[in-house]
Amino acid sequence: MKITVTDFTKYENNTLKGFVTVSFSDSISGMEITIPGFTLHQKGNRWLEFPSKLDKNGGYTKVIFTYDKRDEKEIKNIILKDLDRYLQEEYQDEI
C-alpha cells in the first residue's frame, strides 16, 4: 500500500497547524482511498492525529482505527515524511 499526501491546508489555532489530505492506494487492486481531515500539530515536536468527529458528549471520536498502536504510529510517521516532500514541492518557489 502506498501512502501519499495530496493536499495541505494551513490553519493555525494553538497547537493546530493545518489539515492534511492523504491518499491510500493499492497497486494490486487498483483501489485508492483519499481521506481529508488528518490534523497536523506542533508544540516543540510535531505530531499528526487521525481524522475525528464530534460526538454527542462534546468530545471527539476517531473515524479511522488501527488494531495495533504500532501500526498507527508507523502510518503517522510515513504521512509526516511525505508531508515534508509535499511541502517542499508545493512551496519550493517560496523557500
C-alpha positions, 0 to 999 in steps of 0.5 A, spaced: 500 500 500 502 506 498 501 512 502 501 519 499 499 526 501 495 530 496 493 536 499 495 541 505 491 546 508 494 551 513 490 553 519 493 555 525 489 555 532 494 553 538 497 547 537 493 546 530 497 547 524 493 545 518 489 539 515 492 534 511 489 530 505 492 523 504 491 518 499 491 510 500 492 506 494 493 499 492 497 497 486 494 490 486 487 492 486 487 498 483 483 501 489 485 508 492 482 511 498 483 519 499 481 521 506 481 529 508 481 531 515 488 528 518 490 534 523 497 536 523 500 539 530 506 542 533 508 544 540 516 543 540 515 536 536 510 535 531 505 530 531 499 528 526 492 525 529 487 521 525 481 524 522 475 525 528 468 527 529 464 530 534 460 526 538 454 527 542 458 528 549 462 534 546 468 530 545 471 527 539 471 520 536 476 517 531 473 515 524 479 511 522 482 505 527 488 501 527 488 494 531 495 495 533 498 502 536 504 500 532 501 500 526 498 507 527 504 510 529 508 507 523 502 510 518 503 517 522 510 517 521 510 515 513 504 521 512 509 526 516 515 524 511 511 525 505 508 531 508 515 534 508 516 532 500 509 535 499 511 541 502 517 542 499 514 541 492 508 545 493 512 551 496 519 550 493 518 557 489 517 560 496 523 557 500 
